[in-house]
Amino acid sequence: MKQEKLLGFYDYTVVLTYAGMLFAFFGIMMSINARFFEALICLMGSGLCDMFDGAVASTKLRTPEEKRFGIQIDSLSDLISFGVMPAVFVYMISECNPKVGFFCAFYTLAALIRLSYFNVMEEIRQQETDERREYFTGLPVTSIALFLPLLYVLETKLSFHNGAPYMVLLMICGVGFISSFEVKKPHGVFKVILMFVGILEVLGLVIVARGAM
């Protein structure tokens, strides 16, 4: 095998995956600095990148190594973006409450288990068929990119400040990540609907941010 100058792959098929991880990293920094509006915008940026990275990757005929790398890097990026980053956000917005921290740890562990299991099953699936995946098993980790901003808007408007709503959300999502039920993978019109919902959430975040000024 030819030795590359740098480890990894750097063509256009992985650009969105890398960008999504960088959004999440900046979101973690924003959360630590209590800049929660910016953190959630970063989270939604990660979600937007994840929505289209698979479609971009499918436009190129990839080698088996590139496909396997794509599976691994996508899940590793998702763990940071939709596992670690939301947990840090919730822990910080709850003023580092140890009880909330327990739920954050459970949520991150559930995301880790789900994504690791997905990697194993996806490699097996791709060895058996070239067909596009139509269903996810369990709740996709990317769903937190819609749920968390929505809860933040509602929590701000309803003045809940004890961290309980966030603990409930993380518990529900964590259980959903490792549960065995099928969710249809979004395509076409459904992706447009998700983007429209995301735009509405951004508007809600802007209204909340302006109200806090």
N, C-alpha and C positions, 0 to 999 in steps of 0.2 A: 504494500500500500504506500502511495506517495505521501511523504511527510510534509505537512503544511507548515508555513511560516508561523502561523498562530493556531492554537488549538481552537476547535469549534468551526462553525459555518457563519458566513457574514454576507450572504446574498440577500436580495430583497424579500425573500420568503420569510425571513425571521425578524425583519425590521420592526413590525408591529408588536411582536412578542417582546422584544427588547425594550421598545418604547413603553409598553404596558408595565413592565417591571420598574422602569425608571419613574413613571408616574407614581407607582405605589411607594417607592422609596421616598420621594419627595412628600407624599401624603403622610408617611410615618413621621418625617421631620416636622411637618406642619402640626400634626397631632401632639407631638411632644411639646411644641411651643404654643399649644392651646389656640392655634389658628384653625378652628374646626371647619369653617366654611371652605377654606382653601384645601383642607384635607379631603373633604368630600368631593370637591371638584376633581382632585387627583384620582380618587377612587373611581369616579364615573369615567374619567379619561382612560383608566385601565380597562374598565368594562367595555368601552367603545373599541379599544384596540383588540381586545379578545374576541369581540363580535365578528371582526373581519379578518383576523389573522389566518384562519383556516381557509377562507376563500382565496386569499392572496397566495397562500402556499400551494393551493391546488392548481394554480396557473402554470406551474413549472414542473417538468418531468424530473423527479428527484431520484437519487440513488437510494438503495436500501439504508445506507448509513445516514443520509440526510433525513429520511423519513423517521428513523429511530431517534435521531437527534431532535427532530421536531416534536415528537411525542414527549420526550424527556424535558426539553426546555420549556414547552408550553405548560406542563404541570408544575415545574419548579417556579416559573413566573407566577402562575395562578396561586401557588401557596403563599408567596409574598404578597401578591396583590389582594387576594380575597380571603386569605387565612390570617396572616400576621398583621397586615395593615388595619383591617377592621377591628381586630382584637386590641391593638394598641390604641386606636381611636376611642373605643368604648372605655378602656381602662383609664385613659387620660381625661375624658369628658366626665367620668364618674369620680374624678378627683382621687384617683389611685386607691379606690376602695378595695380592700382585700377580698371581700365577698364577691364583688364584680370580677376581680382578677381570676377567681376560680372558674367562673363561666367563660372568661376569655381563654383560659388555658384549655378547657374542654372543647371549645369551639375550634381552636387552632389544631388540636389533636385530631378532631373529627375530619377537618379539612385535609390534614396530612394523610390520614388513613384512606380517605376517599380517593385522593389524587394518586397515591401509590397503587391502589387497587386498579384504578382506571388505566394506569400505564401498563400494568401486566396484561389486563384483558384486551386493551387496544392493540398491543403488539400481536397477541394471538389472533385477534379478529383480522388484522391486516395481512397476516400470513394465510388466512383462509379465503379472504374475499377482497376485491378492490372497490366494492360498493360503498357509497357514502353512508356514514352513520345516520340513522333516522331518529333514534331514541337514546336518551340518557337513562342510566339506572340510578335512582336517587336524585335528590335536589342538586342541581349544578351549583358549584361554589360561586359562580359569577352572579347568582341571583342576589347576593348581598349588596352588589353595586346599585341595585334598585331599592331594596328594602331599607338599608341603613339611611340614605338621604331622606327617604319618605318619613321614617321614624323621627329623624332629627327635626324636620319641619313641624311635625305634629307635636313632638315633645316641647319644642320652643313655644308654639302657639298655646299649648295647654298647660304650660309651666310645670311639667314633671321634672323634678331635679334630684330624685333619689336613686337613679340608675336602674330601677326595677324594669322599665320597659325594654331597656337594652339587654338586660340579663335574659328576659323572656325571649327576645328576638334571637340572641345567640344560642340559647338552648334549643329553640325550635329548628333553626337552621342547622345546628350541629347534628341533631338527631336525623334531620332530613338528608344530610350529606351521606350518612352511613346506612340509610334505610333502603330496602329493596322494592322500589316501585319505578315505573317507567314515566319519563317526561319527554314529550316530543321535542326534538331539536328544532329551534326556530329557523325558518327559512323565509325568504321573500317578504310577503306582506307582514308576517309576524315580526320580522326584524324592524320593519318600518314602524310598527306599532310600539315596539320597545323603545325605539329612538324617540318617538313622539312623547312617550311617558317620561323618558329621560330629560327631554327639553322642558316639560312641565315641572319636573323636579328641580331643574336648574333655576327656573324662574322663581319657584318657591324658596329656594335657598337664597336667591338675590333679595327677595322681599324680606326674608328673615334677617339677613345681614344688614340691610338698610334700616330695619326697625331697631336693630341693636346699636346703631350709631347715635 
